[in-house]
Structure formats: C-alpha cells, structure tokens
Amino acid sequence: MAFLDGRSIVGKTFLDIGCGSGLFSLAAHRLGAARVLSIDVDPDSVRSSLCLREREGNPPGWEVRPGSILDPELVRSLGRFEIVYSWGVLHHTGRMWEGVENAASLVSAGGLLYIAIYNRADGFAFYDDGRFGPSSLWAVEKRLYSRLPSLLQDAVDWTAMSLMVLLYLATLQNPLKKIRSHAKLRGMSWRIDIKDWLGGWPYEYASVEEVFRFLSRKGFVLRNLKSTNGLRNNEYLFERTP
Ligand SMILES: C[S@@+](CC[C@H](N)C(=O)[O-])C[C@H]1O[C@@H](n2cnc3c(N)ncnc32)[C@H](O)[C@@H]1O
C-alpha cells in the first residue's frame, strides 16, 4: 500500500501473477479489492493459495487458477485488471520480456502495473546483504546448481550457509540473531531463502533503464520506483495512460 503512494485498492480488480504462497492476494482481498485473481504455474503454489483462500472462508471475490503468464491463450482469456501485480516472478519465467509484455497487456486503461524484477548488476562488488555481483555470475551459478543432484545442492547450501555465518562473525554480527530476524523480516526461513537464491532458475535481470524504456514504449508512465544497486529486485509502479 505504501508503494501505491496513496492510491486506493478498494473496489478495484486485482491480478496477482505468480501468486506463490497467495499471501499478497490475501492482502489485496482484505484491503478491499472487488475481485482478486491469483495465477501461478506451480501446482504447490496454487494449492497453497487455495488453502489460504479456504481459510479466509472461500470468498467469491477471490479466485485462484493454475496457469502461466507465457500462455497466450490464458492471457487472452483473462480480460483486463485495474491493478496487475507481479512480485519477483517475471524474471523466473524463462522469457522475461514476453512475461512483462503479457502482464502489461492485462492492465486496463488508467490501471496500474506493479512489478518487481531483479536488478542488473554489472560490476564486481560486494553488497550489504552478503551477496556479490555481477548478475551474470549468478546466472551461471543458478544454471549449474539446478542441474546438480539434490544431495550436491544441499552441500552447496551448507557451504554458503557456513560462509554467511563466518561473514556475520567477521562483521561483528550475532549469527543467531541475524538468522532469527531474517524469518521475521522476509517471512521465509534463512535456509530456504539461501536455497531460493542459489537455485532460483530460470533467472533473468534488467536495469531500471531497460524496464523503463520497454514499458514507456508501450504507453506506461512510471509513477513510483524503489531501486537497488545490488542483486535484489527493483520495484516499479507503472500507470497505463488512458
Ligand atoms: C519468487 S516466487 C514469488 C511469489 C510471490 N509473488 C511472492 O512475492 O511471494 C515466483 C513465483 O512465480 C511463479 N512463476 C514462475 N513462472 C511463472 C509463469 N510463467 N507464470 C506464472 N507464474 C510463474 C513461481 O511458481 C513462483 O510461485
């Protein structure tokens, strides 16, 4: 809501592309969206979102469907939404720009497109969250990791976790405190977050300029931006010109 910068969600239609756990769809529903549609290509994510919806009393204004944003037939069938939200998804589809284009096509005139996409970090640098660049290095790492048998993936995870603990100690931070606070901050355990980063494949990234130019050409105006110089997501709020 803070990122929407005063714009209301009440009574709006809301599409959550790559809904994952379904938490953001639940939030949109509770914040008063008139209709929420959650889609995800992953059956576990669809189940998780359906489970949240059930706990919420199966509200008729919230629908969960399996499907890919890269599926042209699905995209054609969805109609348009006043808010299209896709956080940390389009760079994991394997065809990011096609994903961005399809997501943008679902925004109604005057509607909002809220997306988060991994930043392109070109230089060799260490960042405050312990990660280091460039992005292209991680593209290679993730591709290799995703091909490893799960036992070897676990070994990579443990190596990364040990290095992280050493880094915390070297920078005089209490590792236990860091690990516990991580779950609170991210809503995801420290270990899963590390696995998610090491193995999050497909993986693409884009600079703010690339996303800005791509969507400007499609008639979108940038209304809000939260950018990073590291490997995290840049967040964008675009508005489709009426
Ligand atoms: C990093 S998670 C983000 C989940 C959620 N948006 C969040 O912020 O918690 C990425 C999600 O994108 C979904 N995804 C990947 N490719 C997709 C596609 N082509 N169409 C729809 N969802 C996709 C994954 O299944 C996963 O749930």
Ligand as a Chemical Component Dictionary entry (heavy atoms), coordinates in Angstrom:
data_LIG
# 
_chem_comp.id                   LIG 
_chem_comp.type                 NON-POLYMER 
_chem_comp.pdbx_formal_charge   0 
_chem_comp.three_letter_code    LIG 
# 
loop_
_chem_comp_atom.comp_id 
_chem_comp_atom.atom_id 
_chem_comp_atom.alt_atom_id 
_chem_comp_atom.type_symbol 
_chem_comp_atom.charge 
_chem_comp_atom.model_Cartn_x 
_chem_comp_atom.model_Cartn_y 
_chem_comp_atom.model_Cartn_z 
_chem_comp_atom.pdbx_ordinal 
LIG C1  C1  C 0  9.881 -15.881 -6.190  1  
LIG S1  S1  S 1  8.234 -16.503 -6.309  2  
LIG C2  C2  C 0  7.290 -15.057 -5.916  3  
LIG C3  C3  C 0  5.961 -15.409 -5.352  4  
LIG C4  C4  C 0  5.099 -14.228 -4.889  5  
LIG N1  N1  N 0  4.831 -13.297 -5.959  6  
LIG C5  C5  C 0  5.768 -13.515 -3.738  7  
LIG O1  O1  O 0  6.211 -12.370 -3.875  8  
LIG O2  O2  O -1 5.866 -14.109 -2.664  9  
LIG C6  C6  C 0  7.988 -16.698 -8.060  10 
LIG C7  C7  C 0  6.669 -17.321 -8.408  11 
LIG O3  O3  O 0  6.481 -17.207 -9.818  12 
LIG C8  C8  C 0  5.845 -18.371 -10.274 13 
LIG N2  N2  N 0  6.053 -18.476 -11.726 14 
LIG C9  C9  C 0  7.174 -18.780 -12.389 15 
LIG N3  N3  N 0  6.958 -18.785 -13.709 16 
LIG C10 C10 C 0  5.665 -18.458 -13.896 17 
LIG C11 C11 C 0  4.842 -18.305 -15.047 18 
LIG N4  N4  N 0  5.322 -18.494 -16.281 19 
LIG N5  N5  N 0  3.542 -17.950 -14.879 20 
LIG C12 C12 C 0  3.031 -17.763 -13.639 21 
LIG N6  N6  N 0  3.771 -17.910 -12.510 22 
LIG C13 C13 C 0  5.069 -18.255 -12.631 23 
LIG C14 C14 C 0  6.520 -19.462 -9.452  24 
LIG O4  O4  O 0  5.806 -20.662 -9.481  25 
LIG C15 C15 C 0  6.568 -18.807 -8.093  26 
LIG O5  O5  O 0  5.421 -19.057 -7.335  27 
# 
loop_
_chem_comp_bond.comp_id 
_chem_comp_bond.atom_id_1 
_chem_comp_bond.atom_id_2 
_chem_comp_bond.value_order 
_chem_comp_bond.pdbx_ordinal 
LIG C1  S1  SING 1  
LIG S1  C2  SING 2  
LIG S1  C6  SING 3  
LIG C2  C3  SING 4  
LIG C3  C4  SING 5  
LIG C4  N1  SING 6  
LIG C4  C5  SING 7  
LIG C5  O1  DOUB 8  
LIG C5  O2  SING 9  
LIG C6  C7  SING 10 
LIG C7  O3  SING 11 
LIG C7  C15 SING 12 
LIG O3  C8  SING 13 
LIG C8  N2  SING 14 
LIG C8  C14 SING 15 
LIG N2  C9  SING 16 
LIG N2  C13 SING 17 
LIG C9  N3  DOUB 18 
LIG N3  C10 SING 19 
LIG C10 C11 SING 20 
LIG C10 C13 DOUB 21 
LIG C11 N4  SING 22 
LIG C11 N5  DOUB 23 
LIG N5  C12 SING 24 
LIG C12 N6  DOUB 25 
LIG N6  C13 SING 26 
LIG C14 O4  SING 27 
LIG C14 C15 SING 28 
LIG C15 O5  SING 29 
# 
